[in-house]
Amino acid sequence: MIGRLSGILLEKQPPHLLLDVNGVGYELDAPMSTFYELPPAGERVSLYTHLVVREDAWLLCGFASQAERRMFRSLIKVNGVGARLALAILSGINANEFARCIQEGDSSSLVRLPGVGKKTAERLIIEMRDRLKDWASDSVTVASTASLVNGALSDPGRDAISALVSLGYKPQEASRMIALVNNDEIESSEELIRAALKAAVN
C-alpha cells in the first residue's frame, strides 16, 4: 500500500495531479479541498494517499491531511459509493461539515452534492452515523485563505467546467454553475471551482 508521497508537483488539472517522486511520475486524483492547499507547479509537496484497486484500473488518490483520507476511506465502505463519488463528495463539502450532516441526519444538504440523490443520502446517513459519531470537529483544518495559483491554467472557465464534469456534474449544469460565479476578479480555475461548489451547497 502506498500511504504517502513526497515530490515535485509537475501538473495539476482538477481533479488530476502529476507528482514526480525521484524521477517517477505518479498520477493521482484528489478532491478540490486538497487542490486548495497545493503550492504552485514546480514546488515540493507531500500528500497522504490511498490506492484503489479495481478490475479495470488502479486509482491512486491524494489528500492534504490524514483526516481527509480517513473520511474518504469511510465513504468508500458505504454500499454503492466508489472512489469517484467519494472524491466528488469531499470536493463539495469539507470533512467536518460532512460529518455534521451525517450526525444530524441532514439529508437536504447531502443531496446538493454531485452524484448524491435522496437514496444515496439516506444510505450515507444510515451506514456512517455510528462510524462518525466520535468524529472530532477539529480533526480537519480548513484554511480560510487557500493557497491558489493565479493564471496556472490557459482557460480557467473551460478547465473549471471540465473539472466539475469529472466530479459528477452534467456538462450543462457545470456550465451554468461556472457562468453564475465567473467574473473578472477570478483568475484561476481553482478559484472558479471553489466558488461554484460553495454556491451549489448554500
N, C-alpha and C positions, 0 to 999 in steps of 0.2 A: 504493500500500500504506500502510495506517495502521499505524505502528510503535510509537507511544506516545501516550498520552492523559493529560492532567493537568486535573483539575477538581474539582468538589464531588460527593461521594458522596451521592446522593439516596436510593437504596434498595439494600438487599442482602437478597435472599431466595435462599439457596443452591439452585442454582448460578448464579443470575442477579444481575446488578448493573445499576444505572442511574446513569450518570455525567453530570453537567451540565458541559459544556465551552463556556464563553462563550455560554450560552443554548441550546445544542443538547444534547438528551438522547441519550446513546449507551447502547444496551442491550448488555451483554456477558455472556458465560458465563465462569466461572472455576473452577478446581479448588479444593478445600477448603484446600489448602496456601496459596493466596492469600487466602482468606477469613480464615484465622487471623491474617494480618498487617494486615487492614484496620482503619482507625480507625472511630469511631462515625459514623453517618449525619450529614451536615451538615458534615463536615470535608473538607479538601482531600486528594486522593490522586493519585499518579501510577502508571500501570500500563503495562507493555510489552504490546503487542497483536499479534495475528495474525488476519488476515481470511481466512476460509474461504469460498470462492465455490462454491456448488452450483447445480444447475439450478433447484431449487425455493426456495432461500433463500441469503442471505448471513449468515454467522455470525461475529461479532466476539468473539474470546477474549482475556481479560485475564490477566496474570501479574505476580506481585510482583517477579520477577527475570528477567534475561536468560537465566540458565542454565535456569530452569524453562521459559521459552519455547523455548529451544533443544532441550530434551528433548521437548517437545510436537511440534516440527517434525520431529524424528527419528522419533517414534512414527507420525505420520500418513503417513510414507513407506512404512510397512510394509503389505504387501498385506492388505486386509481390515480395517485399523484406520482408522476415521474420527475426526472431531473429538470426537464424543461419547464414544467409548470411550477416546480419549487423555486427555480430561479426567477420566474416571472412574478411569483408572489412576493419574493424578497426584493424585487425591483420596484414594486408598487407600494410597499409598506415596510417600515423597519421592524426588526425582530421584536422589540419591546412592545410596539403598538399591536403587532400581530398577536403576541402572547396575551395582551389585554383583551383583544377581540375574542380569543378562544375562551379565556377565563370567564368573560362576562356573557358569552353566548351571543355576541354581536354579529349576527349573520348579515345584516344590512350593509355593514362596512366591508365584509369579506366579498360579497357579490360584486362589488365595484372593481375588484382586482381582475386582471386579464385571465381568462380561462376558468374563472370560478363562477359557476352557476349556483342556483339555490341548493341543489342536491349535494354538490361538492362542498359548499359552505357548511351544510349540516353535518356532512361526514367528517370534515376537519374538526368541528367542534366536539363531536361525539368521541372521535378517536384520539384527539390530542389534549382534551381537557385535563385528564389525570396526569398526562405526561408533562404538561406545562404548569401544573399547579404550584410548583416551587420555583418557577422562573423569576429571577430577581429583576427588578425594574432597572437596576443599574448594570445589568450584565452586558449591555451593548452601549457603547459610546457613539452617539451620532453627532458628528461635527456640525456646529452651527454655520461655519463658513467652510465649505468644501474646497478642496484643492483641485481646481478645474483648469483646463487647458484652453485658452482662447485661440481660435483660429487653427486648431490642430487638424481639422478636417476640411476638405475642399468645399463641401456644400453642406453646411450644418442642417438645414431643413431636410434635405433628401436623406442624409445619413440618420437623422433622428427618426424619420418615418420608417426607414428600413429597420432600425433597432427595435422600434415598437412592434413592428410586424413579427420580428424574431421572438419577441416576448409574448406573443399570442394575440395581439390585436389584429383586427381585419384591416386591410390596406386603406379602405375608405375611412374607417374610424380613426386610424393613426393619422391620416392626412388632416382630418377635422381637428383632432387634438392639437396637432402642431400649429395649425392655422390660428387657433384660438389664443395661443400664447406667444407666437412668433412676433418679435418686434426688433427694431434697430439696436436696442440695448443688449440683446442676447447674441453673442458672437460665436458660441460653440454648440455643437450638437449635444454635448453632455448637459449643458445648461437648459437647452430646449427640452430634452427628455425629462429632466428633473422637474421643470415647470409643468410639463404636460401630465406627468404622473401625479404630481401634487394636486393639480386641478381636478384630476379624474376621481380622486378619493375624497375630495372635500364636497 
